[in-house]
Amino acid sequence: MNSTDASRSRRRLVVLISAAVVVLLLVGVGVYGLVAGPRTTSDPPPARPSPTALGTTEQGPRELAPIPETDDPEEFARAVAEALFGWDTTSGLMPLDYTSVLLAVADPSGVEQASLASDIAGYLPNRETWVELRKYSTTQRLELTDVFVPEAWAEAESQAQPGQLAPGTIAYTVEGVRHRQGIWNDEATSSAHEVAFTIFLTCPPGGDPCYLLRLSVLDQPVVLVSVGLLVNPSAASCAAPGGSVQVGDVPDDLTSTTRDGEQIVLGKAELTHAATIIETGNATDGVGRDGIVIALMAALTESRMRMLANTSAYPESGEYPNDGDGSDHDSLGLFQMRPASGWGTVAELMDPDYQAAAFYGGRGGPNTGSPRGLLDIPGWEQMGKGEAAQAVEVSAFPDRYDNYEPVAEDILAALTGSGSASGDPGPARAPVLVGAEPVESARVVFPLPEGTWVPTSPFGPRTHPITGEQSFHTGSDFSAPDGTPILAAADGTVTVPEFSGGYGGLVVIEHRIDGKTMATAYAHSWEDGIHVAPGDTVRAGQHIADVGSSGMSTGPHLHFEVRDGGTDGEYIDPAKWLNDHDAADLDESDVTPPGQHEDCDTEQGTPGDPAPVDGDPDELVDDPTSGGQITVRTRSVYEQTLAAFPESTWACYSPRPGSKSEHPIGRACDVAFGNAIGQYPTPAQLEYGWRVTDWLQEHAEILGVEYLIWQGKIWSLARADEGWRDYSGGGMHDPSDVTGGHFDHLHITVREGA
């Protein structure tokens, strides 16, 4: 081993430093933790900050220093790394404020803003955790040990098409030690963890300041699905579909070693439970290999893979098949799930099949999302495995799950014949380059079978069939019978298969056609009508989904889009694209979406200025969202905002007896953005919600908006100079709850009087 390798190996042997038993709830970013989505004890989706958020909360927080401007890429990468990991819960600031410092040096075009905000969220504690950490005066800093351009970057650059990378774009892998300090039982305590990640940045030639593009998944320093997917560097960690592994014979025993060096022996009973976890995960769509490893890590940590009764809390639990008696509160079974927390009955939780299904959760899970299983945690695929396990288990000791990752890998290898079964805990994973460019396609086909469809609504301006308002139709609609097969228009790779928002069931496929990256989108399938998963390679004409009428739809049809540049590219006329590739003979449009031009990239569909309310603003009129009544001003806000943002969903009048609220008097509305109430929005839905919120805030005076509540913050026109302030719940709501804190919806109250 050369000296460089030895030095790097020594850096990876950083051990946990503790002045006491660390019960500090030191959660948030860990060596294996990238929190990309909200949950009870981890991050809600990243709230995009307003520049006025810094230094304006009622507690009088201090100002955060900006990241210094520089045209030196390594210097900039070091500054970004330190800003990512440097925070102080006693400062009076919140994670949102630290996020704003990083977004201030983001890509000035704004193209990467939402994706970068999602990346940053994985490195910061969530609001609830932050409040908890504040009790212990927790601070964090990063000790940098190395900053270097990974060898894989040269290969990535060589794969890039001309013009695909902006001049001066580069990647820096950062290695270091994350240090946390706090006070526990009046004594100072600390912890240390190795971290490794990659920063993607651009330093334009000519001396202009560097700016930040994206961040890799923590502990996966380079994750590039071709250089063309810098827009989404975490896409490579998407979950694989079910059915990716098969369990063979269960051995009598297995010896393995934890990351801390402890040797453990698992017997036939434990390995049989592990086989149940693997088989359940294998049969559950969206789990994939990583999800199975996470479940194995959780069961190993919680019970050493034993089905534990708990006769002190539930005497009847001893009557069910078990591997011993546990005593952790009222917890039961492999994953130590608690009946009191809603995981299930004693009988259910003493069934290993039920426990495994509950841990994975998802649409078919027994708890329907509450408590949340792995699939119910937004962004779990981008988290470290230990952090994802902790997100489900909601433990005060998140770091302990990672200790069992080598054992989980050994179990999976032994039972399925996959992976490595060495038992060697080894160092942190080295940088990885995943080469998977969009599939090159030689042909284009029509996305519906011949003779099944009728064109109904072309690309371009139209009166929205549901809202009745003027809008821009970003695709072409083709009416077809419910259940008609939807076909991939060209060879490609699936980037989006999801069910949410105005699209309903949506599939997006990226293609490489004539040397260009394109994407096609297929919308309005029913939830069970999507037949592909992220990362699937499909062929032209392959059955990928079924025609449905979900989302903002008036009847069974395919809404078909073509996007120039990839998944997040510009909308172009699908009819012209199909015609140009000899797949159809359709009438073409000669318009482009608002804000979208050949020579510049601007935000699509930016709405114009609203009009003031006509007539008596306090007169009560029928509420289009309910059977009640709302004021003329409230209806004006509803109608104009919905016209500008048709993908939003509204609920205004509500009786709400016994509560202090403007809903019963017709002066308030709640707005969601494709997510259900009680569910955190996806990053795309969150960004859309911020667009709506920004527009309402900008035009609050003319619309008559009195105040807004969104993402745990409140803004009022009367106190506009204070910016967004922490929302306390108003004495009625729990501000840390997904609904009480308004993380799942925007609340709008309009003023009374002229």
N, C-alpha and C positions, 0 to 999 in steps of 0.2 A: 504493500500500500504506500503510495507516495505521500509526501507531507501534506499536500492540499487535502487529499482524501481523509487523512488522519485528523486534520484540523476540523474538517466538516463533520466527521464522525463524532468528535468530542463535543461539538456544539449540540449535536442531537441527543447527547446523554444528560441534558439538563434534567434534574430531578425536582420533585416537589419540595419546596422549602416551607416549613411551617413552624411557627412559634408555639402552636397549640393545636389541638384537634380543630381543623379548619371547618367550622360549621358556618362560615361567613356567607353562605348563599352566594358564592362568587360565581355568578352565572353570567350569561351574555356571551361574549366572544371567548372561546376557549381554543386550545390548540387544534381541536378537531371540530370546532363549532362555527358554522356559518348560519346564523338565524335569518332566514329569508322570509318568514311569515309569522303571523301573530298566533299566540296561544295564551293560556292562562298564566304561564310563568315565563314567557319569552316574547319576542318582538311582535307587535302588530305590524302590518305592512308599512313601509316607510312613508311618513307624511312629508310631502314636499314643503319645505319651509318658505316662509315669506322673509325677505331681507330684513323686515322690521322685527322679526322674532328675537333677534339678539339684544340682550340687555334691556328688555322691556317688560318682563314679567313682574308681577306685583311684589315678589320677594326681593327685587332689586339685584338681579344677578350681575356678575361682572361681565365685561366685554371679552369675547374671545379674539385672540390675535389671528389675523388672516394668514394664510399660507403665503410666504414671500414669493414675489414674481422672480423668475429666473429663466434663462434660456439653456441652462445646463441640465440635461435629462436626469443624470444620476442624483444631482443635488435636489431636483424637484421630486424624484421618487422617494428620497429619504424624508423630505418634508411631508409628503403625503402619508407615508407610513407612520410617522410620528403623530400626525394629526388623527389618523384612524384609531390609534391605540391610546392616545393621551386624553384622559378625561377625569373629572373630579365631581363626585355626586354632591359634595357640599357647596358647590359653586353657585347654586340657585338656578343653574341651567338644566335643560333637558336634552335627551338624545337628539331631538329635532334641531337644537341649536348647533350641536357639533356637526350634524349632517350638513347644515347650511354652509359651514366653513369649507367643506369639501366640494359642495356643488358650486361654490363661488369660483372655483378654478376648473370647472368642467368644460367640456367641448362647447365653445361659444355659439355654435350653430343650434344647440338645444336638442339635436337629434338623439343623443345618448342620455338625456337628462333622466327620464323615467327609469331606464335600465340601470343607470349608475346609482340612482337613489335606492333601488332594490338591492344592488350589490352592497352599498354602504350599510343598509339595515342589518345585514348579516354580521357586521363587525361591532355592533353596538347593542347594549342591553335594551330591552323594551321598556316602556313607560312604567309598568307595574314593578318590574324587576329593579329599575332605577330607584323608585321610591323605597323599595325594600333595602337596597344597597346603601341608600342614604342614611338609614338608621345606624349603619356600621361605619360611616364616614369613609366609604370605600373610594380609593383612587387607583388609577391605572396608568402605566407608562410602558413604553417599548424600549428595550435595549437592543439596538441593531448589532448584529454580528457579521452580516455580509449583504451586499447589494450587488447584483451582477446580471448581465444579459444572459439568459439561458441559451444553451447551445441549440435548443429546438427553435429559437426565433429565426435563425438563419434559414432553416428549412421552411418555416412558415412564410418568410419573405419570398423565397423562391417559388412558392406555390401561388403567390398573389398574381392576379391579372393586372395588366397595365392600368394605372389610375385607381386601383382598388384600395391602396393604402395612401393616405395623405403623406406628403413629404415630411420626414422627420418623425414618423410613427415608430415606436420602439417599445419593447417590453423589458421590465426589470423584475427579477425575482428577488424577494426580500426574505432573509432569514434572520430571526431574532428571538428574544425571550420576552414574553409578556409578563410584567410584574404587577401584582395587585397587593395593596396594603389596606388595612382597616383595623377597627377596634372591636374585639369580641370579649365580653365579660371584663371590660376595663383593661384589657391587655392588647398590646399591638400584635397583629398576626399578619402573615403574608403568604403569597403563593407565587410560583413561577412556572411558566409553560413555554415550551418551544412553539414558535409559529413559523409558517412558511406560506407565502402567497406571491402572486404576480400582479404588478401594476402595469396597465397598458396606457401609454401616454403619447402625446405628439408635441414636439418642439419644432415649430415651423422654421424653415431656413430664413435667414435675414435678421435673426436676433429677437423675434417676437417671443413673448413669454410662453412657456410650456403650458399645456392644458391636459386635464385628466379625461381619459376615455372610459375605461372599465376596470373592474377588479376581478381577479380569479376567485374561485371557491377556495376558502382557507384550507390549507393542508393539501391542496391540489394546485401547486404553484403555476403550472401552465396547462390550461385546458382549452385548446383551440380546435373547434371542428372546422378546419380550414381557416385560413386567414379571413375569408369572406364573412365569417360569423363572429368577428370581433364585436358586432352589434349584440351578440348574445354568447359570451364566452362560457357561461355555465350550462349551455344547452347539452353539452356532452354528458352531463350527469343526470339526464332525464331518466325516469324509471322505465325499465323494460316491461313489456307486457307480460301477463301471466303465462305460465307454461314454459318458462325458460330453463327450468331445471327439473330433473327427475330423481326421486329417491330410490336407491337400490336396497340391498340387504343391510339390516342394522347390525353392526358388530357387537360383540359382547362387552367391549370396553374400548376406551380411547384415552391416551395420555397426551396432554397438551401443556403449554406454558403460557401464562399471562404476560402482558407487557411488562409488569413489574418483576418478572422472573419466577413467579410461583408456579410450581408444577402441580397440576390437578389431574385426577383420574375420574372419568365419567363412566358409569356402568350402563348396562343394557336398559334399565328403566329411564335414566336421564336421556340416553340417545334415542329412545323411542319417543319421548316427549319432543326432542329436537326434530325428529322426523315429522311429527304432527305439525310443528311450526313451519317447517319447510314446505310440506304438502299444502297447508292452508294458504301460505303466501304464494305458492306456485299457482294455485287455483284462483287467486284474487287479482283481477286486472289492476295494473298500475303499480304493483308492489315491486316486482323484479328482484334481481339478485341482491342489490344493495338493501332493499327493504327487508329481505329475509335475514341478512346479516345483522341488521339493526335489531330485529326481533330476537334473534339468538343472543345477541349481546345483552339485551334487556332481561331476558329470562335467566341467563347465567348470573347476572349481577344481583337480581332480586331474590332468586331462590336456589342458585346453583343448579338450575334446570330440574328442580324437584316440585312435585305437586303437593304443596304444603296445606294441611288443614290448620285450623286455629281454634282449638277447643275452648280456650279461655274466653274468646269473644263469641264464638258460635259453636256450642257443644255438638250440635248436629253435624258439623263439618267432618268430624271424625268418623262418621258413619259411611262416608263416601270413600272410594279408592284414593289412597294418598301415599306419599313417600315420607311422611313424618309430620310433626306438629310444629308450626311456627308461632311466633309471638309478637310480630310487628303490628302494633295497634290492632285493627280488625281486618288485616290484609289476608288474602287467600290465594293459593294456587301458584302457578308458574310465574306470573307477572305481578304477584302480590297486589291484586286488585281489591278494592274495598267496596262492599255492598253499600255502605253509607255514602259513598261518592257517586253512586248511580251506575256502577259497572255491571251490576246484575245481582240476582239472588244468590244465596249460598249454593243452592243446587246447580245453578248455571256456572258459577265460578269454580266449582269443583270438577268441571268438565274441561279437559285440556283443549278439546276442539273449540269450545265456546271461548275460552280465554284467548286462544290464538286469533280467532276471528275478531274478537273485541279489540285486541291490540292493533290489528291492521285497520279496522274500521272501514271507512269509505261508504259508498252508497249502499252496498249490501251488508254492511256491518250491523251487528245486533243492537248497537246503541244509537244508530242514525246520527252520529256526529256529536253526541253529548252523553258522557265524556268523549273527548276526541281521540280517535285512534290515529295511527300514523298517516293514513291517507287523508285525514281531516285537517292535518297541519299544513297550511299553505307554505309552499317552498321547501318542504322537507327534503326534496331531492338535492337541494343546494347546501344543506347543512352538513356538518361533520356527523359521522354515524353516532358518536356518543351524545352529541347535542340533540339529534333527532330522537334517540331513545329517551333522553331526559324530557323532551317535549311531551311525550306521551305519559311517562311515569310521574312527571311533576315532582321530582325528587329534589331535596336540598343539596344533594351531592352529585352534580352533573358529571364531574370529571371521572368518576369511578367506572362508568360504562365503557370508556375507551380501553380500560385495562383488559377487558375480555374480548376485544376485537380479534386478536390472534387465535383465541380458542374458538370463537364463532367461525372463523375462516377454516380452521382445522375440521370442525364438525361438518361444515358444508362440503368440504373436500372429501371427507371420509364417507359421507352418506350419499353423495351424488357423483363422486369421481371427478369433481371440478376444482379448479383453483389449486392453491398450494397448501400442503398439510405438513409443513416443516415444523410448525410450532415456534418458530423463531420470531420473537416480537420485532426485532429489527428496528432500524431508524424510521423516521417519518418518510412517507412516500416521496420519491424523487419527482422532479418535474416530468410531466407526460405530455406528449403531443399526440392528439388523436386526429388522424387525417381522414376526413370523411366529407369531401366537398359534395355539393349538390350533384345528383346523378345526371350525366350528360344524356340528353334525349334526342333521338333522331326523328321522332314523329309526334304529331299532335292529333288528338281525336276529340270528337264532341263529347261532353261530359254526361250525356244521357243516351240510352239506346235509341236507335232510329225508330221513328214512328210513335214515340211515347210522349213527346213534348210539344208545347206550343209557346212561342215567345209572347210574353205579356207586358213586361216593363223594361225598356232599354236603359242603358247607361246615360246619365245626365240629369238635368233639373226635372223635378216632378212635384206634384202635390202628394205628400205622404199619405198612403192609403189608410193609415190608422189615425194619425194625429190631425190630418187635414191641412197641415202646414206645408209651406214651400220648403223643399230640402233638395239635396243633391244625391242621386242614386249612384252609389259607387260600383255597382255591378249590373249584370243583366239577369232578369228573372225569366224562368222557363217553367210554365205550369206543367205538372205531370202527376199521375195518380200516386196517392200515398203508398210508400213502400217501393216505388220504382228504383232500381239500382242506380246509384251515382257512380260514375266512372272517372278514374284519374285521367286528366287531359293529356298527360305526358309522363315519361319516366321521371322519378324524383324521389325525394326524401320527405317524410312527414315531419313537419315542425310543430304543428298545433292540431291536437284533437281534443276539443273541450266542449262543454255544454254550459253556456251562461250568456246573459245579456241579450241585446237585441238580435244577435245572430242565432240564438238558440244553439242547436248542435252545429259545430263548426269544425271543418278540417282545412288545414292549410298545408300545401305541398310546395317545396322548393325544387326548381328544375335548373338545369344548365342547358340552354337552347341557343344555338348559333353563337356560342361563346359568351353569352350573357346569363346572369342569374335572374331568374324570374320566379314568381310564386303564383299559384292559383288557389282560390279559396272557394269552399263549398258550404253553404249555410242552410239552416232551418231544419236539419235532421232532428228526429226525436232522440231522446237521450239514449235509447237502446239501438239507435240506427247508425252508430259510428263503429266501423269495423277495422280501424287501424289504431296504432299507438305511436307515441313519439319515437322518431328514429327509424321507423319502418321504411324500407325501400320498396317502392311500388312501381309498376309498369303501366304504360299507357293502356287504357281500357280496363284496368283492374277495378273490380267492385270494391269501393272504399267506404260507402255509406248508402243510406236510403233516403229517398225524398220524404220530407215531413212538413210540419207546419208549426214548429216551435219558435219561440222568441217573438219578435215583432213581425208577425206573419198573418195574412188574411186567408190562407188556404194552402193546400199542399203545392209546393213548388221548390225549385232549386234557385237560390240566389248565387250566381257565379261571378267571381271577381278575378281579375288578373292584375298583379302588382309588379311593376318594373323595378328590379333591384333586390327582390327577395321578400321575405315575410313582412317586413315593415316598409316595403317600398311604396312607390307612388301608384295610385290607381290609374289604370288605362282602360280604354274601351274593350271589353271582352269580345264584342262582335268583330271588331277590326282585327284583333289578335287571332281569333279563330279563322276568319276569312284569309288573313295573310298566310296562315299555315295550312290552307286547303282543308280545313276541318268543318267548314260551314259556309253558307252563303246568306248572310244576315245584313239587315240595314245597319249602317254605321252611324255613330255620333261624331260631331265635329267640335265638341266642347271638352274642357278639362275641369276637374273639381275646383271649387273656390280655393285660392291660395296656392294652387299647384301649377307651376309653369315650367317650361322646358329648361330655362336657364337658372332657376333658383329653387331652393328647397325651403318652403315656408310651411307653417302649421296649416293642415288642411281644414277647410270649413270654418275659419274663424268668424264667429257671428258679428253682426254689426251692432250699433248702439240701439238700445230699447227706446220705446216711446213712453212718455208719462201717462199716468192713468187718466181715463176720461170719466167725467161725472163725479158723483159723491163717492169718495174712496171707501167709506165705511158702510155703504148700503150692502145688505146681505143678498147674495144671489146663489143659485144652485152650484154645488161643488161637483165638478165633473168626476172626481175621484171617489165620491161616496154618496150616500143619500142625504147628507146634511147640507149646510149652507156655509159659505165663506164670504168675506168682504170683496167688494169690487177690486180693491187693490191686490188682495191675495190672488184672485183669479187672474188679474193682469200679469202678476209675477209668474204664475203657473203657465199661462198661455205663451208668454214671450220667451220664457226660459226653455220650455219644452220645444218650441219651434226652433230655437237655436241649438238645442241639445236633445234630439229626438230619442237617443238611446237611454235617457233617464226614465225612472219610474217614480210615480208620485202618490202620496197619501196626505190629504189635508185635514178636513174636518174629522174630529174624533171626540166622543162625549167625555171620556176620561173622568168619571166621577171621583171626587175626593182628592184630586191632584190640582196643583196650580199650573195651568198651562194655557197657551193661546190657541191650542187646537179646538177646544169646545166653542170658542167665540169667533172662530173663523179667520184668525189672523196668523196661522202657522201651517207649514207643510213640511213633511219629511220626504227626502229624495234619496233613492238608491240608484245604483249604476250597473245593474245586471246581476248583482249579488242578492241573495235573500236576506231579510232582516235576521240577525243572529249569526250571520256568516261574514267574515272579513272579506273585503273585495280583493280580487286579484291585482297584481301590479298594474295591468292595463286598465282595469276598472277604477283603481285608485287614481291613476293619472287623469282619466276622464272626469272623475269626481272633482279633482283639483281644477280642471279647466272650467267646470260649471261654477265652482266656488269662487275662483278668481274673477269670472265675469260678473257674478252677482256682487262681489265686493267692489269691483271697479265702478259699477253702475248703481250702487246702493242708494245714492241720493235720488236719482231720477225714478228708480223703481219703488222707493219707499221702504227699503229693507232696514229694519231696526237692528237685528243682530243675526249672526250665523254661528252654529256650533258644528264642528267637524274635526275628526281625528284627535279628540281629547283637548281641543282648544276652542275658545270662544272669541269672536270678534264683534264689536258693536260700532255703529256709526258714531255714536256719541263719544266714544273713546278711541276713535280711529288712530289717533296719534300714538297710542300704546301698542298698536299691532295686535297680533294674536296672543291671547293670555291663556294660562292654564284653566281648564274647565273643572270646577269643583263638584259638579253634579247638581247644584242648586238646592241641595237638601233633599232631593227626591230620587236621585239616580246615583249609582255606583260608577264613578268616572273611569274605573279600571275595567269595567265590563264592556263587552263588545258593543252592546246597544246603549247602555248607560253613558258610556264615554263617546258615543256617536262615531264609533269607528266603522259601523256598517251603514250609516246613513248621514246625510247632511240635514240639519234642522234650519229652517228659515222662519223667522218671525218678522212680519211687516208692521210698520208703525200705524198708530191710530190718528185720525184727523188729516187735515190737508198738509 
